[in-house]
């Protein structure tokens, strides 16, 4: 099980790629899917590498990402 | 969230949209740093628990639809006059938290006088100044903050300082005055700078709650559309070129 999960709000995503660039573990990439505005949305290409660090969500200009983290890793971090 | 995804048990939410933001989609272009800055303001309003008594002043420019994005009250000021409107609201209702959110075409060009005098009077307001060095909404004309040599639609061969003047350093100007309590310049081109920028925005709002006076946070932003760059190239341009002319850091802090 991955340590983190990124949930993409496909309708908010504008496919700018800032999250793809920012992810330290190269988890995210552009999917082959387009949303109703015609933007190529982001998706978890390598979900097993995700740590739930939320760097992607912090640099997302459209608040399109929601990040979940395994409960243990949250406790371990604090 | 419009997407419902089943999250397996044992996971906690590490990041979600701030409660101060509505469900309305941002009207900014793809990859524009405006969206990050708007979110930082919303996160700060949430953290300080002041949403119910906050009034924002929207500018003329790309952020003109701010009232749609936030769950607090908004006034949309005439071009450049946000600090003057904020002054009026804050003086009439000192119990409210009043902030303006302005771009460089609004605050540093047509609104220079209002901004300088509000700062000089030390009005107890918070100003978020988004500097992307160009007029974004109107199609990419040269702004007072455009870098020397930078191409815009009105300086197609690049800004020539002897003809068009030098970039206007509003934060340095205001830091010379006795009125302001806090003047800081930040950027949001990567994660660590987003964290620092949020700390500065938080401080600017806290100063107002503590009655310290005029606080301005200038945040260097991008305009991928009018700079004719990809969002990642634009971020790199800010990191490498814009910060040379507009160095980051606190310019004034009375503590």
Interface residues (C-beta under 8 A of the other chain):
Chain A: X1 X4 X5 X7 X8 X9 X10 X11 X12 X14 X15 X16 X17 X18 X21 X22 X39 X52 X54 X55 X57 X58 X59 X60 X61 X62 X63 X65 X66 X67 X68 X69 X70 X71 X72 X74
Chain B: X1 X2 X3 X5 X7 X8 X10 X11 X12 X13 X14 X15 X16 X17 X18 X21 X25 X26 X28 X29 X30 X31 X32 X33 X34 X35 X36 X39 X188 X190 X191 X194 X195 X224 X230 X231 X232 X235
